Amino acid sequence: MNLNNRLDIIQSQKLVMTTQLKQSLDILNMSNLELEDEIKREAEENPVLDMESKGDVDWEEFAKNIDNKSYNIKSYDLDNDFTLENLAKYESNLYDYAKDQLSFLKLNKKEKEVCEYIVDCLDKDGYLGIEEKFIIKELKIDKDYFEKCLKYIQQLEPSGIGARNLSECLLIQMENKNINDDILKSIIIEDLNLIGQNKIKSISKKYNINIEDCVEYIEKIKEFDPKPGRLCSNEKTIYIQPDVMVRKINGEFIVYMNDNANFHLCINNYYKSVLSNPTSDENAKEFIKNKLNYALNLLKNIETRKSTVLKIAEVIVKEQNEFFSKGVKYIKPMRLKDIALELGYHESTISRGINSKYMLTPFGLFEFKYFFSTAIQSKEEEGTSSTKIKNMIKGFINEENKLKPLSDDKICKLLKDEGITVARRTVAKYREEMNILSSSKRKQFIK
């Protein structure tokens, strides 16, 4: 056995994940809104960075509009406009709104405490989110007392809150509207699953009513709100801001970045002057240098993101030229690998570059991912994209006879007539991915 010690030098290459590289990858992966939040955070934490808003109010323009007849201030007549829909616009949330209403009921101290506790147990849709046995145990009350207090909650607006399940939610709304109909009540209690399966004939047979009356009952049920708590939701609407725009100029599609982002970063001039001043404190200079280097790296990474996203968008437009010229029917198969080879990037870079990125086109707003799909065998040499097939399936279904909706087999035959061969299970898969019901559930029984 040879136990001699040897020192070997082995040369190898490996990628070290530096802080700058990680930040660059993270920024590339971000959506516009996420990047905006990141910019705000960095501006707050790094004194060297200044945040410029491009969304500041043009006060001169604002002043001009005050005298313009098209400029109106909405005012509410408390007697006529004070409805739940209007109130929900400025009420903070469901819980505050419900508790405010409790003050108008004649409740003793204990009843009010129990009712407020139950309100706090509601979920965002207005349903009782905790099992009643736990509430009874926690508050040391009996079931009858709980039911009495829950009944108070169920009298409040929005109608339907305080329910333990969907049937109870709909029954509360039915009662609050003073609707007295035994068949409607029975359908709500026993047959919501049949409505979900579109089994109109089964319901009409069970209650010995004709199809027209059955459909009318179902339409009444659909007038109720299955999630009444949403009326008081204070969740913000998320707006999608396109990363790039595509316009046709002189017969050619041009891609350019959307630079109308709300905020931009720049370097604060004061700290630049501190660095150039020979009398400045050395410790302060060192601190500023570190912050400045970090700020410059951040700005560089944001510019790299812009450049990468723009390059990806330009290749998409080039590869999908027929789509942009003729419409969504002409989208063709495209893979991340194709773009990566074209640009000389790694596939993971392309994946980050298309994540949550949007393109405003002559046909509307599209997520970058929309343009990437697998190829399905067809008469065409290059095959047909799954996205195109989905659009065709959706088109067939939109134009079908609703009294005799197309089966998946029939859709297969229609696709074959267009030169596209797919299995029935593929049609079913694509239909489900688009949240389109099966033919039996799409069927209407009366015009």
N, C-alpha and C positions, 0 to 999 in steps of 0.2 A: 504493500500500500504506500503510495507516494503522498507524504504529508508536507512537502515543500510549499512554502508561501510564495504566491506570485501576485504581482500587481499588473492587471490588464486595464488598458484604456479602451473603452467602448464608446464610439460616437453614435449618438441617436438624436432624433428630432421629436419634439413634442410641443404641443400648443399649451402655453401657460395662460390661464384665464385671469388676466389683469382686471383691476377695477374699471379701467377705461373701456376695455373690450366688453366686459359684462354690461356696463352702462349703455354702450353702443347697441348691443343686441337687444337689451330691454326696450330702448327707445324705438328701435325699428319695429318691435312687436306691438307697440302701443297704438291704440286708436287715436283720432284727433282729440277727443275729449279727455282721454287718459294723459295724453301729452300736455294738454292745457293744464291739467291738475298738477302734473310734474313740474311744469314751468313755474306755476304759482308757488309750489313748495320750495323749489330751489331759490327763487327770488326772495322768499321770506328768510331762508337759512343762510344765504350767502350775501353779505353786504356789498360785495363787488358788483353784483348783478342788479340791473334795473329792469323793471317790467314796463313795457310800453303797451298801452291798450289801443287797439285800432277801432274799438267800439265806443269811444267816447262820444258824448252827445254834441252835435253841431248846434250850439245854442242860437246862432244867427238864423239857421234854417228853422229851428224850433220856434223862435219868436215870430217868424213870418207865418208859420202855420196856425198860430193862435187865432188870427183873424180870418183864416180860411174856413169857409162853410163846411168843408169836408172834415174838419177837425172837431170831434164831438167828445164831450165828457159824459160818461154814463152815470146817471143818478137813479136811485131807487126810491120809489114810492112805498113806504113801509106798509101801507094798507093793501096795496095791490101786488107788489113785487116780492113781498117777504115770503118766499116759498122755500122748500127744502133745497131745490136745485140752486137757487141764488145763495142761500145761506151756506151751502156746502163750499162755495167758492172762498168764503173768508173764515169759516169755522176751522179751528186748528186741526181737529181730528174727530173721529167717531166717538171716542171716549169722553172728551170734553162736552161734545154736543149732547150725548145721552145723559150725562150727569146734570147738565144745565136743565134739561127737561124734567128730571126727577124733582127739582125744586118746586115745580108747579103741581105736583101730586101731593095729596094729603097723606104723608107718611110719618109714622112716629120715628124716633131717633134710631131704634134698632132696625126697623124696616129700611130706612135710608142707608144705613151702614151696610146691610146685606146686599141691597140693590147696587150700591157703588162697587162692592166687591165683585158681584156678578158681572158688572160692566167691564171691570178690569180683566175678567176672564174671557172676554170675547176675542175672537181672532179678527184679522183685518177684514174678513168678508162678513163679519157680524154674527158668526156662529159661536155657540158656547164651546170654547176650546179646551175646557177641563171637565173631566167626568164629574157629575153632580155629587157622587158619593164623597169625593175629596173635599168639595166645597162644604157639604153638610158636616163632615168631620172637623174641618178646619174652623168653622164658625160655631160649632156646637149647637146646631139647630136640627129640627126633625124634617122629614121629607115634605110634609104638608106646608111647613113654614117656607121652605125653599121654593116649592111650587107657587105659592102665593106671591113671593117676591119676584120670581121669574116671570110671572104673568104681568107684573107691572112693567118689567123691561120690554116685554113683547107688545106693549101698547105704545111704545115710543116710536119716533121716526129715526131713521128710515124704516118703513114697515117691513117686518120680517126678521129683524135682529133678535137675538136671544134664542134662536132655534137650536135644537140638538141634531137635526138632520135636515135634508132637503125637503122631505115631505112636510115636516112641521113648519119650515120656513114659508112654503107656499100656502099652507093652511092658514097661517097667521095673516098673510096678505089677503087671502080670500075673506077671512073674517073681518079684517079692518076695512074692507071695501063693501061689507054687508052683502056679500054674495051668498045666497042660500040655495045650494044645488047638490043633492045627494049623489048624483052620478059623478059630477065634477070632483066632489070630495073623495069619493071612492077611487076614482082614477088616480088622484094625487097620492092617496095612501097606499094603493096596491099595485098600480100599473105604470109607474114612471119608467121602469125598465123596458116595458113594451113600446113606449113612446120612443125611447132611445134606439130601439131596434126597428123602428118604423113599422111595427106590426099593427097597422090600422084595422085590418080585417079581424084580427083576434080580439081587439078592444070592442069593435062594433058588435061582434057576435056575442061577447060576454055580457054586454049591457042591452042587447037586443035593440040597437039603434042603427040607423042607416049610416053610410060612409060620410055623407055630407055633415050630419050632426056630430059624428065622431071627430072629424077634422076641425069643426068649430070649437069643440071642447079643448082640443089640443092647442088651437090658436089662443084660446083664453089662458091656458096654462103658460104659454110662451110670453104672455104679457106681464107675468110676474117676474120679479128679479131674483135669480138664484143666489146672487151675492150682494145683498142689500148694503153691506158695510162699505162697498166701493164708492157709494154716493158721497161719502164723507172722507174719501181718501185724500191725503195731502201729498201724495207722491208726485214728484216732479216728472213732467214729460221729458223724455230724452230725445233730443233732436239730432239727426244724423247730418254731419257736415262732410260734404265730399272732399276727398283728398286731391283729386284731379278733375279737370274738366276736359271734355272732348268736343271740339267744334270743327265743322267743315268749312274750310277757307280755300277758295279757288279750286274746288274739286278735291282737296286733300284734307284728311282728318289730322288735326293738330291737337296734341296733348299738352296741357300746361298745368302747373300746380295751382291749387286754390290757396292764394296767400291772404285770404280774408280771415285768417284765424284771429281770435279775439286778442291774443297777447303775443308779444315778441320780446325777446331778451336782448339787452345790450350791456356793455361794460360801463360802469359809473366813472365819469371823467375825474371826479374828485380823487378817487383812489389811484388813478393813473398819475395824477400830479404828485401825490404823496411819494410814489416810487421814484419819480424823477427828481424829487427835491433832496439835495445832499444833506440838508439839516434834519431830515425826518429820522425818527427813532428807528434803530436797526431791528429791534424786536417787532415793531409795528410793520416794518417793511417785509420781514420774513413771513409774518402772518398774512399780509396782503398778497405776497407772491404765491403762497400756497393756495389761497382762495382764488387768485386770478388764474392760476394754472388749471384749477378744477373748473372754473367758469369757461375758460377757453375750450377745454375738452368737451364740456357740455354743448357749447355752441357748435363745435365741429361735428359732434355726434348728431345733433339736430339737422345740420346741413347734409350729413351723410344719409340720414333717413330720407330727406326730401329727394336727394339725387337717386337713391336706390328705388324708391317708390315710383318716381317719374320714369326711370328706365324700364321698370317692369310694366308700367302702364303703356309705354310706347310699343313694347313688344306685343302686348296683348292686342292693342289696336291694329298692329301690322298683321298679326296672325289671324285675327278675327275680322278682317276687312269686310267680308260679305255681311257679317252681322251688322256692322255699323252702316253699311250701304243699303241693305235691304230689310233688316229687322231680325227679331229674335228667332225666327224659323231657320235662319241660316247660320246659327252658331255651330262650330265644329269642335271635335274632340281636341283637348289640349291638356298636357301634363306639366307638373312643376318641373320635371326633368327637362322638358323641352326649353322652358324659359331659362333654366340654370345653364344649359349648354350654350344657349344663344348669348347670354351675358357673361359667362365664365364665372358664375357664382356657385356656391354650394346649394343644394336643394333646401337645406334648413334656412338659408338666408332668404330664399324666395318665399318659403312658408311664412317666415316672420314678416316679410315685406307685403304679403297680401292679407295678413291677419287683420280683420276689422278695418280694412281700407275700402273706400267707396269711390265710384267713378260716376260723374254726371254726364250722361250721353244724350244724343237727340231723342232716344227712346225712353229716357227716364234715368233713375238712380239705380245702379247695380253694384253689389259687393264684388270685389275682385274675384272672390272664390267662385262666383257664378260662372265664370268663363272657363273653369277647370273641370273637366268631366272625362269619363272613360269613353272609349269607342265601342259601339255596338255594330255587329256585322250588318252590312247592307249592300245594295248593288253598287254604291259609290265605293271607289277604291280606298278612300281614307276612312270609311266608316261613318257612322252618325253618332253624335254626342248624346250622352244620357240626358243632358239638359234639353236638347232639341226634342228628344222623344217625350220627355215630360210635358213640354209645351204642346206637343201634338196631342197627347192623351187629354190634357186639360181642354184643348180646343174641341176635340170630339165630344167630350162630356158636356161642355157648355152648349153645344148645338144639338144635343140628343133630345128625343121625345121624352119628356119627364114622366109620361104615363107608361112608357116602355123603355127604361134606361138601358144603356149599352152594358152588356156583360164584359168581363175581362177577355173572354174568348172572342167576342165580336170585335173588341178593340184590337186584338192581335191580328185579326183578318184585315181590318182597316189599315193597320200599319204595314202589313204585307203588301197590300195594294199600292202603298207608297214606296215599296222597295225595301222595307225594313223588316227583318225577320227577328222576332223576339219571342221568348216563351211566355205562356200565360202567367206564370209565377213572377216573371220580371215586370209585367204590366201591373200585377197586384202590388208588388213591392214599390214601384214608382208611384202608384196611386196612393198608397198608404203614406209614403214620404211627403206627399203633397196634402195630406189630411183630407183626402176625398173618400167618401163612404163607398161601400160596395153598391152594386146596382139594386139589390133588394132594399137597401136602406135609403137609396136616393129616390125610390119610386114615389110618385105622387098619385093619389087615387081620384082626385077631381081636378079639373082645370081651374 
